[in-house]
Amino acid sequence: MIPVLLLGDGGLVKTERFRSPRYVGDPINAVRIFNELRADEVVFLDIFATPQGRTVSAEFVRRVGEEADMPFAVGGGVRSVEAVRELLAAGAEKVVLGTVAVEHPSFVAEVAQAFGSSTVVVCLDVKRDLWGRRWVWSRRASRRSIYPPDEFALTMERMGAGELIVHAVEREGTMKGYDLELLRQVSRSVTIPVVALGGAGRMSDFGEAVGKAGATAVAAGSLFVFHGPHRGVLISYPERTELPF
Amino acid sequence: MDRGKTLSLDVTLLDLGSGNLHTVRRKLERLGARVVVTAEPEVVAGADKLVVPGVGHFGAAMAHLRSSGLAEALGRAALEREVPTLGLCLGMQILAEHGEEGGGPGLGWLPGRVVRLRPPDPLRYKVPHMGWNRLSVLRSEALLEGIPSEAEFYFAHSYHWAGADPADVAAETEYGYRFPSVIRRGALMGVQFHPERSHEAGLRLLRNFLSL
């Protein structure tokens, strides 16, 4: 059960389908709360990094690393082996590769060879075209690639990725349930772990993603971190006993 | 090994360039240890207590340990002086005689070899094994004292111990099949998981290690 926290302009933000980010709170405070709530792991994605030509901040990672009692992954504009080295040395267990994996797949192999597959997570941002066919996109889902999700997943496995996050972009923030068909397609294609993201709204969604669609783990953004009535950030996390798997 | 009341809180943490180094250091310091992070053989050889963290490639780690003189220094501390030595993840794996990843010898201080995870149902048990899992504790072990049987630890690995001497295996973990997750023979100890990121169960294990 993995909260995915989006970073923008120094704070946590929430978006819907990659648009209109709204500030929701302080990331380090969120880490402390997730420690107390015994979260399994956390993912931080710097959503403005690629469009701004930056990489997620190593200094930020260091601060998270000092606090976190669980593993965490970071991503956002990671494009070089040096950047990966810096982020892992700063304390992240894993680095999430997005745009670079789609536009330069062999980079994934470079990173896996240098640091080990267990440090490499590739995030597939998936959207459908006008005919309903699913494709992997890059650059915050603004550029369509030539890869269908299952093919790309297999390529990433061959390159040495340790884990895949399959992000159904169109479902993000809708709380209507995961894209089970997409998850099934990808989970069946690879022997590496697949994490579902995009659409979680209820407890039963988690059970479905794992039990019916073969996901190894589930992630959610909007569900865990949301706006309170007085602009405070509210964080929730299910008790072990509440989880349907 | 001195099990008297004097707590030895001076810990030498071996710097093999792995990412979790500072995380491990911070957690040990939080528990009251004075931690020296080093890659110098002389400092390692003279340690009172050793932690060997590790993430990465077995073959590459072994090559580095040999060429740097650290393998020999570790031997002087852990084997000759029998200083309590705890290996984490790859740090545990290098204690073995041989590793499939890179296909070369490990330190060979405990019988066994490190092999790739090959679960019978690869679409159900994905590799790397990434996530939280439990221990089946096989015998009483000071490292695990006070940790409830249903406690979970964070695993992130594609290889595991096999062929260990059963007397060395304190706990196993199941992932399609069972493999040793906690091994110990005297001063030599190893855990397959990451106690530095396993909430309070991990902290408790590190605390138990500090009390040895």
Interface residues (C-beta under 8 A of the other chain):
Chain A: N35 R38 D40 E41 R62 G65 E66 A68 D69 M70 P71 L88 A89 A90 G91 A92 E93 K94 F115 G116 S117 S118 T119 G162 E163 S187 R188 V190 T191 I192 P193 V194 G214 T216 A217
Chain B: G19 N20 L21 H22 T23 R26 V55 G56 H57 P122 L123 K126 V127 P128 M130 G131 W132 Y154 A156 H157 S158 H194 R197 S198 H199 E200 G202 L203
